[in-house]
Amino acid sequence: MKRRDTLWPNAEDLVFDDKAGGWAPIPRVVPLVAGLINNLDRVNAGHLYTVLWARNFGTGLVEVHDPVLLAFESGYAKTAGRAERTFRERIEVLCELRFIETKPRGTRAHAYVLLHDPHRAVLRLHEERPDSFPKGWFEHFALRCDEIGVDLAQFRGVVAAGDDEMQDEPPATRRRRTSRTRKKPRRRSPEAD
């Protein structure tokens, strides 16, 4: 803060005050992950991914009241009809890449969004499709995680154990699973890391 105030004496009047409200808890890797998503899908679903995180209140659950508004916030489309279709296309990409899950409500197919931990989602995707990542991207991701104090090794065991396979099961089955019924994590050799 001292450096900021030395460089910009009037910074206090210019910067966002988180005490005023209107902020969201977003993992620091979200912009990097959004760029990866844009690179993988070629339709820029990463913009919507960032907007969904901005609507998170710390629970990982986002309720979609107005898909058109989300599409406009994401920078998609010029008309309401086109915006809704674009929202649907982009959110389905995010589901296919398994960065999110959605649940319906009434006539809205994507009324609720569950945001997956981006670190785990990236590791899972990298295990499944390592050749689809841009050259050097994963190394930069690992460096950024190290820089912000995220130990990717803590997620590797969960991803290797198939924790996310429960996503494909019906919700009732998912709830009944206990730590005894989950697969045991595979031991990884030190060379694998």
WONOR-V835520 format. One line per field, one symbol per residue. ss: DSSP state (~ for helix, > for strand, _ for the rest). A space follows every 10 residues. Layout:
ss = ???
//
This chain:
ss = _~~~~~~___ ~~~~___~~~ _________~ ~~~~~~~~~~ ~___~~~~~~ ~~~~______ >>>___~~~~ ~~~______~ ~~~~~~~~~~ ~~~~~~___> >>>>>__>>> >>>>>__~~~ ~~~~~~~~_~ ~~____~~~~ ~~~~~~~___ __~~~~~~~~ __~~~~~~__ ~~~~~~____ _________~ ~~_
//
